C-alpha cells in the first residue's frame, strides 16, 4: 500500500476513534441537563443523584475523549501538508473559533458542573450543566462548518500567488458559515449524538433492571433517555432527508454510490437491498419530486442535464478544463510578463472550479468504492430504525410499568449500546468514503493533498496510534464499567 | 484577615483536592497529554513544512499541484 492509502487509513482511524466519544458527550449532556432541570424544578433529591450519576459517566467519557481531536490536527500538518496549505483560512478560521469556544466554555462550565455542586446556587449549577452541553454542540458546529466546506467549497477564492483558498469578504465568511451542507451535517451529527446518549442511558438502565437493582432510578432514566433518543431519531430522519437532497445537488456521485445506481433517470427507484426496490422513492428522497431526475454513476461520467436545466459536463470534459486550469496556474506562476500573467489568470479563473479534475488519470477515478458506501448506508439506516423501535418499546413498556418483566427487551436495549456506535461510524463511512477521491470536492484529490512522506513513516505512526488508542479505550471501558457496577449512589458534592 | 481568593481559583483548587473517583481521570488526561505532545508531536508528527517561509510553502505546494502526470489514485 502506498503513502496515500496509509495516510487515509490513519486519518480514518483517528477520526473514527474521536467519534466514539463525541456523540456520547453530545447526547449525555442533554440527558443530564434535563435530569438536573427536574431536580431544580421539583426540588427532589432523587433527580440530583440521578443527574450526578450520569454526569459522572459523562466526565469519564469526556476525560478519555479529550484531545483525541488534536491528533487529527497533527496529521493535517504532517501527512496532509499540501491540503493544509491549500485550504488556508477556509479551514483554519472555523477550527480556531472551535478551539477558543471549546476551551473557554468547556473549561469554565464543565468545572462548575463537576466541582460546584455545593459551591454555587442550584440555578447557576443548572445553567453550567446546560452550557457545558451547549458549548460542546457549538464546538461541533464549527468542526462541521470546516467539514461541510470540504464537501461543498463555497465562499472561496483561489489565490494563485499564495496557492491558497481565501475568504475574500465578510459575505464569503457568512456563506461558509451557512453552507447548507454544514447546516444539515450539523443537525444530523448532533441529533445522532442524542440518539447515542439516549441508547446509552436506556442500555445501562436496562442492565440495572436485569440485575434487579436501582429500579426507580433505572425506570426514570429510561423514560428520560428514551424520550431524548426518540426526539433525536426523529430529528436524524429530518436532517438525513436534507443531507440526501444536498448530496443530490452537490455530490451526486456520493448519492449514486450510496444507491449503487449505475444508470439514473426520472422517477428513480430506491434500493432497499439488491433486488428489492421501491419505485420513485429515490427521486422523492433526493429531489422531493416523484419524477425528479437522479443521475447514476454512468450519467455523471457522461454528463447530464439536472432538474434545474443546468448542463453538467462529462468527467472527461471536466478533466480537460482542470488541466487547462493547472496549465494556466503553472504559466501564471512561472511568468514575469504582466500580459502573460493576466491571460493565464483569466484562463485559471474560468476553469478553477474543475481544477482538481486535472489531476485525474481517467474519468472512472471519480467513482468512490461503491460497495463500501452502499452497504454502510444500509447499515446506518437499518440500525437507526432498529434503535428508534427499541427506544419506543422501552419508553412504552416503562410508561405502562411492564418493562421490568420484559427481559428480552432489556437484553435488546443493552445490546443496542454497541449497535448505536456501529450506526454512527457507518454514517461517517458514507459521508467520507462516499466523497472520494476528493479531500475538497472538485478542487483537490487525496493524492495531491498528501505530504511527501514515506509509507513506512505513516505506517509506523499508524501502529503507534493503534496501540495508544486501544490502551486508552480499554482504560475508559474499565473505568466506565466500574462506575456503572458501583451504581448511582454518588454522595453530593463528592467528585 | 487575608485577601479573598478568586472564585474560580478556589473552585479548581478545592475541586482537585477533594477528588475521589475523578483522580484517575486527571492522571489519565495528563498521561495522554504527555504522550500526545511530549512524544508523538515531538518525534513523529513534525509539520512537513515547518521552517519554510510562506513564500517557500507556496512554491512547494504550487509545484506539487502542477505536477499532474506523476500522481496516481489508489482508491
Contacts between the chains, C-beta under 8 A, distances in Angstrom:
chain1	res1	chain2	res2	distance
A	1	B	74	7.8
A	2	B	74	5.9
A	4	B	73	7.8
A	4	B	74	6.0
A	5	B	74	5.7
A	56	B	21	7.1
A	59	B	22	6.7
A	59	B	25	6.5
A	60	B	25	6.4
A	63	B	25	3.9
A	63	B	26	7.7
A	63	B	28	5.7
A	63	B	29	5.5
A	64	B	28	6.7
A	66	B	29	6.0
A	66	B	32	7.4
A	67	B	29	7.6
A	67	B	32	6.0
A	67	B	33	6.4
A	67	B	36	6.0
A	70	B	36	6.4
A	71	B	36	6.8
A	71	B	40	7.5
A	74	B	36	7.9
A	74	B	40	6.8
A	74	B	41	6.1
A	74	B	45	4.0
A	75	B	45	7.3
A	77	B	45	6.9
A	77	B	47	3.7
A	77	B	48	6.7
A	77	B	49	7.9
A	77	B	50	7.8
A	78	B	44	7.8
A	78	B	45	4.6
A	78	B	46	6.5
A	78	B	47	6.2
A	78	B	48	5.6
A	79	B	48	7.7
A	81	B	47	6.7
A	81	B	48	3.7
A	81	B	49	5.0
A	82	B	61	5.2
A	82	B	64	5.5
A	82	B	65	7.4
A	85	B	49	6.8
A	85	B	57	5.4
A	85	B	58	7.6
A	85	B	61	4.7
A	86	B	61	6.2
A	86	B	65	7.6
A	108	B	8	7.7
A	111	B	8	7.5
A	111	B	11	6.1
A	111	B	12	6.2
A	111	B	15	6.8
A	112	B	11	6.9
A	114	B	15	6.7
A	114	B	22	7.3
A	115	B	11	5.4
A	115	B	12	7.0
A	115	B	14	7.0
A	115	B	15	3.0
A	116	B	11	6.1
A	116	B	15	7.9
A	119	B	10	7.9
A	119	B	11	6.1
A	119	B	14	7.5
A	160	B	62	7.9
A	161	B	58	7.1
A	162	B	54	7.2
A	162	B	58	5.0
A	163	B	58	4.8
A	163	B	61	4.7
A	163	B	62	4.5
A	163	B	65	6.4
A	164	B	58	7.5
A	323	B	68	6.7
A	326	B	65	6.9
A	326	B	66	5.4
A	326	B	68	5.5
A	327	B	66	7.9
A	329	B	62	7.1
A	329	B	65	6.8
A	329	B	66	5.9
A	330	B	66	4.3
A	333	B	62	5.4
A	333	B	66	7.7
A	358	B	68	5.6
A	359	B	68	5.4
A	359	B	71	5.9
A	360	B	73	6.9
A	361	B	72	6.6
A	361	B	73	6.6
A	365	B	73	4.8
A	365	B	75	7.5
A	367	B	75	7.9
A	368	B	75	6.6
A	369	B	75	6.1
A	436	B	75	5.4
A	437	B	73	5.4
A	437	B	75	5.7
A	445	B	73	6.5
A	446	B	73	7.5
A	447	B	71	4.8
A	447	B	72	6.6
A	447	B	73	5.4
A	447	B	74	7.6
A	448	B	64	6.7
A	448	B	65	6.3
A	448	B	71	6.2
A	451	B	48	4.0
A	451	B	49	8.0
A	452	B	48	7.3
A	452	B	64	7.7
A	453	B	48	6.9
A	460	B	44	7.3
A	461	B	40	7.4
A	461	B	44	4.8
A	461	B	45	7.1
A	464	B	40	7.1
A	464	B	44	6.7
A	468	B	35	6.2
A	468	B	40	7.9
A	472	B	28	7.6
A	472	B	32	6.6
A	475	B	28	6.4
A	479	B	24	6.7
A	479	B	25	7.3
A	479	B	28	7.9
A	483	B	21	7.0
A	493	B	18	8.0
A	494	B	18	7.3
A	494	B	20	5.8
A	495	B	15	6.4
A	495	B	18	6.8
A	495	B	19	5.4
A	495	B	20	6.9
A	495	B	21	7.3
A	495	B	22	4.6
